[in-house]
């Protein structure tokens, strides 16, 4: 005896018609008749009394209907409880430590609206740390910088951004269209020590004979932005970090960029992953890009597209960003 047979029999008993029961059960009338006949054969009793005017359950049918409804009701409650428990289980997502806090907060706010009822848990880390957590199934997905994906992992491009020089709104470079690395010689500099290519950045400046005056070192980007805005120094940062108080000035001979991706395990069976992928890939990562434009009368402004070029897989580097230049 199968649950679907009990459902088919109950549908016939409730509606008094194989045609109406078929519509309710979502199966054809012949299939429904065969299902009930198979149930009768298995039990060795007649369950339905068929007359030209109506179809009614026999005495044995009424007994089966009474118990069958209890069984079906218990199954429905169990399904609902399991689904409810699954929805309550949080979706754990990793985020790159160097993603701007403001953009991350806006992402979470939009996610709560787009996927109501989804409980989200975040954990941050470097690109390598997030890869490890994904490999060990500690997270469902991660928002990270592009790199060489491991076997069995999939990814989708979310945004691509250039690097530039972060300066305060009153800095002399704030009204400049662009600068070159040599302009940084002797400039008060704030170093982002958590930058994955921090060593190669230092090497590049040394090779160019550029000596900066390091006034502060930190692994906290929010602190970098506040100190840049206060005029303590300048910093090389991805353009997503621009704020109303911090301009991102283009550095002509500094071509580093980074690609932000959503990564996940290809064999992940969590049914909440697909809506998460659909949301993340449609999220407007360019929102707020107007902060990138130096609003001054002394120099031309830059468009957001200059900082967020359209992704072109044919011309993009294999790993999504220039690994030999500063990046995160």
C-alpha positions as CSV (number, residue, x, y, z in Angstrom):
1,X,0.0,0.0,0.0
2,X,1.4,3.4,-1.1
3,X,0.5,6.8,0.2
4,X,-0.5,8.0,-3.3
5,X,-3.1,5.1,-3.5
6,X,-4.7,6.3,-0.2
7,X,-4.8,9.8,-1.6
8,X,-6.4,8.6,-4.8
9,X,-9.0,6.6,-2.9
10,X,-9.8,9.5,-0.5
11,X,-10.2,11.8,-3.5
12,X,-12.8,9.5,-5.1
13,X,-14.6,9.0,-1.8
14,X,-14.7,12.8,-1.1
15,X,-15.9,13.8,-4.6
16,X,-18.0,10.8,-5.5
17,X,-16.6,10.9,-9.0
18,X,-13.4,9.5,-10.7
19,X,-13.4,12.5,-13.0
20,X,-13.5,15.1,-10.2
21,X,-11.1,13.0,-8.2
22,X,-8.6,12.9,-11.1
23,X,-8.7,16.7,-11.3
24,X,-8.1,17.0,-7.6
25,X,-5.3,14.5,-7.5
26,X,-3.7,15.8,-10.7
27,X,-3.8,12.5,-12.6
28,X,-5.8,11.1,-15.5
29,X,-9.0,9.1,-14.8
30,X,-7.6,5.8,-16.1
31,X,-4.6,6.2,-13.9
32,X,-6.8,6.9,-10.9
33,X,-9.0,3.9,-11.6
34,X,-6.0,1.6,-11.9
35,X,-4.6,3.0,-8.7
36,X,-7.8,2.3,-6.7
37,X,-8.2,-1.2,-8.4
38,X,-4.7,-2.1,-7.4
39,X,-5.4,-1.1,-3.8
40,X,-8.6,-3.1,-3.7
41,X,-6.7,-6.1,-5.1
42,X,-4.0,-5.8,-2.5
43,X,-6.4,-5.5,0.4
44,X,-8.7,-8.2,-1.0
45,X,-11.9,-6.2,-0.4
46,X,-14.1,-3.9,-2.4
47,X,-13.6,-0.3,-1.3
48,X,-16.1,1.6,-3.5
49,X,-19.7,0.9,-4.3
50,X,-20.2,2.1,-7.9
51,X,-23.7,3.2,-9.0
52,X,-24.8,5.2,-12.1
53,X,-25.6,8.2,-9.8
54,X,-22.7,8.2,-7.4
55,X,-19.7,6.4,-6.1
56,X,-19.7,5.7,-2.3
57,X,-17.3,3.9,0.0
58,X,-18.2,0.5,1.2
59,X,-18.0,-0.5,4.9
60,X,-14.4,-1.5,4.4
61,X,-13.9,1.7,2.4
62,X,-15.2,3.8,5.3
63,X,-12.8,2.2,7.7
64,X,-9.9,2.8,5.3
65,X,-11.0,6.3,4.7
66,X,-11.1,7.1,8.5
67,X,-7.6,5.7,9.2
68,X,-6.2,6.8,5.8
69,X,-7.1,10.5,6.5
70,X,-5.2,10.3,9.8
71,X,-2.2,8.8,8.0
72,X,-2.3,11.5,5.3
73,X,-2.7,14.3,7.9
74,X,0.3,13.0,9.8
75,X,2.4,12.9,6.7
76,X,1.4,16.5,5.8
77,X,2.2,17.7,9.3
78,X,5.6,16.0,9.1
79,X,6.4,17.6,5.7
80,X,5.4,21.0,7.0
81,X,7.6,20.6,10.1
82,X,10.6,19.5,8.1
83,X,10.2,22.3,5.6
84,X,9.8,24.8,8.4
85,X,12.9,23.5,10.2
86,X,14.9,23.7,6.9
87,X,13.8,27.3,6.3
88,X,14.9,28.2,9.9
89,X,18.4,26.7,9.2
90,X,20.6,29.7,8.4
91,X,22.3,30.1,5.0
92,X,26.0,30.5,5.8
93,X,27.8,32.7,3.3
94,X,31.5,33.8,3.4
95,X,32.5,37.3,2.4
96,X,35.8,38.7,1.4
97,X,37.3,40.6,4.3
98,X,38.2,43.5,2.0
99,X,34.7,44.1,0.7
100,X,33.5,47.6,1.7
101,X,31.3,47.5,4.8
102,X,28.8,49.9,3.3
103,X,28.3,47.8,0.1
104,X,28.1,44.6,2.2
105,X,25.4,46.2,4.4
106,X,23.4,47.3,1.4
107,X,23.7,43.8,-0.1
108,X,22.3,42.2,3.1
109,X,19.5,44.7,3.3
110,X,18.5,44.0,-0.3
111,X,18.8,40.2,0.3
112,X,16.4,40.4,3.2
113,X,13.8,42.1,0.9
114,X,14.4,39.8,-2.1
115,X,14.4,36.5,-0.1
116,X,12.1,37.0,2.9
117,X,12.2,34.3,5.5
118,X,15.9,33.5,4.7
119,X,18.1,33.5,7.8
120,X,21.6,34.5,6.8
121,X,24.9,34.0,8.7
122,X,28.1,35.7,7.5
123,X,31.7,34.8,8.1
124,X,34.6,36.8,6.7
125,X,38.1,35.8,5.6
126,X,40.8,36.1,3.0
127,X,40.3,34.5,-0.4
128,X,42.3,31.4,0.6
129,X,40.4,31.1,3.9
130,X,37.1,31.3,2.1
131,X,38.2,28.7,-0.4
132,X,39.1,26.4,2.5
133,X,35.7,26.9,4.2
134,X,33.9,26.2,0.9
135,X,35.9,23.1,0.3
136,X,35.1,21.8,3.8
137,X,31.4,22.6,3.4
138,X,31.5,25.2,6.2
139,X,29.7,27.7,4.0
140,X,27.1,27.4,1.2
141,X,28.8,30.0,-1.0
142,X,31.2,32.9,-0.8
143,X,31.6,36.4,-2.2
144,X,35.3,36.7,-3.0
145,X,37.9,37.9,-5.5
146,X,38.4,35.7,-8.5
147,X,41.2,33.2,-8.5
148,X,41.8,29.7,-9.8
149,X,38.7,27.7,-8.8
150,X,39.3,24.3,-7.4
151,X,37.8,21.2,-9.0
152,X,34.1,20.8,-8.3
153,X,33.5,24.5,-7.7
154,X,31.5,26.9,-9.8
155,X,31.4,30.7,-9.9
156,X,29.6,33.7,-11.3
157,X,31.0,37.1,-11.9
158,X,29.4,39.9,-9.8
159,X,31.6,42.9,-10.5
160,X,34.9,44.0,-11.8
161,X,36.7,47.1,-10.5
162,X,39.9,49.0,-11.0
163,X,42.3,50.2,-8.4
164,X,43.0,53.9,-7.8
165,X,44.4,56.3,-5.3
166,X,42.1,57.1,-2.4
167,X,42.4,60.8,-1.4
168,X,40.5,63.1,0.9
169,X,38.1,65.6,-0.7
170,X,40.5,68.5,0.1
171,X,43.6,66.7,-1.2
172,X,45.3,68.4,-4.1
173,X,44.8,65.2,-6.2
174,X,41.0,65.3,-5.6
175,X,40.5,67.7,-8.5
176,X,42.9,65.9,-10.8
177,X,41.8,63.7,-13.7
178,X,44.6,61.2,-13.2
179,X,48.1,60.8,-11.8
180,X,51.0,58.5,-12.3
181,X,52.8,56.4,-9.7
182,X,55.7,58.8,-9.7
183,X,53.4,61.5,-8.3
184,X,53.3,59.4,-5.1
185,X,57.0,60.0,-4.3
186,X,57.3,61.5,-0.8
187,X,53.5,61.4,-0.4
188,X,52.1,60.5,3.1
189,X,50.9,56.9,2.6
190,X,48.5,54.6,4.5
191,X,49.4,51.0,3.9
192,X,46.7,48.3,3.8
193,X,48.7,45.4,5.3
194,X,46.0,42.8,4.6
195,X,46.3,43.3,0.8
196,X,47.1,39.9,-0.7
197,X,49.7,41.5,-3.0
198,X,51.1,43.8,-0.5
199,X,54.6,42.4,-1.1
200,X,54.4,42.9,-4.9
201,X,53.1,46.5,-4.4
202,X,56.1,47.3,-2.3
203,X,58.3,45.7,-5.0
204,X,56.7,47.7,-7.8
205,X,57.2,51.0,-6.0
206,X,60.8,50.1,-5.2
207,X,61.5,49.2,-8.8
208,X,60.1,52.6,-9.9
209,X,62.3,54.4,-7.4
210,X,59.2,55.7,-5.6
211,X,59.7,56.4,-1.9
212,X,56.5,57.1,0.0
213,X,56.3,58.4,3.6
214,X,54.3,55.6,5.5
215,X,52.3,57.3,8.2
216,X,50.1,54.4,9.1
217,X,49.7,50.6,8.6
218,X,46.5,48.8,9.3
219,X,44.3,45.8,8.2
220,X,41.1,47.7,8.8
221,X,39.7,49.4,5.6
222,X,37.1,51.4,7.5
223,X,40.0,53.0,9.4
224,X,41.9,53.6,6.2
225,X,38.9,55.5,4.7
226,X,38.4,57.6,7.8
227,X,42.0,58.6,8.0
228,X,42.2,59.3,4.3
229,X,39.1,61.5,4.6
230,X,40.8,63.3,7.6
231,X,43.8,64.1,5.4
232,X,46.4,61.9,7.2
233,X,47.5,60.3,3.9
234,X,46.5,58.5,0.7
235,X,46.0,54.8,-0.1
236,X,45.8,52.5,-3.1
237,X,42.3,50.9,-2.9
238,X,39.7,49.3,-5.1
239,X,37.1,51.8,-6.4
240,X,34.2,50.2,-4.5
241,X,35.6,51.9,-1.5
242,X,34.8,55.5,-2.7
243,X,32.6,57.5,-0.4
244,X,31.3,61.1,-0.4
245,X,34.5,62.1,1.6
246,X,37.0,60.0,-0.3
247,X,37.7,60.3,-4.0
248,X,39.3,57.6,-6.1
249,X,41.7,59.1,-8.5
250,X,42.8,57.1,-11.6
251,X,46.5,56.1,-11.7
252,X,47.5,55.9,-15.3
253,X,50.4,53.4,-15.0
254,X,48.8,51.3,-12.3
255,X,46.5,48.9,-14.1
256,X,45.5,46.5,-11.4
257,X,41.9,45.4,-11.1
258,X,40.0,42.7,-9.3
259,X,36.9,40.6,-10.2
260,X,34.4,39.9,-7.5
261,X,32.7,36.5,-7.8
262,X,30.2,34.3,-6.1
263,X,31.6,30.8,-5.7
264,X,29.9,27.6,-4.6
265,X,30.4,23.8,-4.7
266,X,28.9,22.4,-7.9
267,X,27.4,19.4,-6.1
268,X,25.7,21.5,-3.4
269,X,22.1,20.2,-2.8
270,X,20.9,23.1,-0.7
271,X,17.7,24.3,-2.5
272,X,18.3,27.8,-1.2
273,X,21.5,28.2,-3.3
274,X,19.7,28.8,-6.6
275,X,17.7,31.8,-5.3
276,X,20.9,33.1,-3.7
277,X,22.8,32.9,-7.0
278,X,20.0,34.6,-8.9
279,X,19.9,37.4,-6.4
280,X,23.6,38.0,-6.2
281,X,24.1,38.0,-10.0
282,X,21.3,40.5,-10.5
283,X,22.3,42.8,-7.6
284,X,23.3,46.3,-8.6
285,X,26.9,46.5,-7.6
286,X,27.3,49.8,-9.4
287,X,24.9,51.6,-7.1
288,X,26.6,54.4,-5.4
289,X,29.3,54.6,-8.1
290,X,28.6,58.4,-8.3
291,X,30.9,58.7,-5.3
292,X,33.7,57.8,-7.7
293,X,33.3,61.0,-9.6
294,X,35.4,63.9,-8.4
295,X,32.8,66.7,-8.3
296,X,35.1,69.7,-8.9
297,X,35.4,72.6,-11.3
298,X,39.1,72.2,-11.7
299,X,39.3,68.9,-13.5
300,X,37.1,66.6,-15.6
301,X,35.0,64.0,-13.9
302,X,35.1,60.3,-14.5
303,X,32.1,58.2,-15.4
304,X,31.2,55.1,-13.4
305,X,31.8,53.0,-16.5
306,X,35.4,54.1,-16.5
307,X,35.8,52.3,-13.1
308,X,33.3,49.5,-13.7
309,X,34.0,48.3,-17.3
310,X,31.7,45.7,-18.7
311,X,33.0,42.2,-18.1
312,X,34.5,40.6,-21.2
313,X,35.5,37.0,-20.8
314,X,37.5,37.1,-24.0
315,X,39.8,39.9,-22.9
316,X,39.9,39.3,-19.1
317,X,42.8,37.6,-17.4
318,X,42.4,33.9,-16.7
319,X,42.3,34.4,-13.0
320,X,40.1,37.5,-13.1
321,X,42.6,40.1,-11.9
322,X,46.2,41.1,-12.3
323,X,47.9,38.9,-9.8
324,X,51.2,40.7,-10.2
325,X,49.8,44.0,-9.1
326,X,48.1,45.2,-5.9
327,X,44.8,43.5,-5.3
328,X,42.7,41.9,-2.6
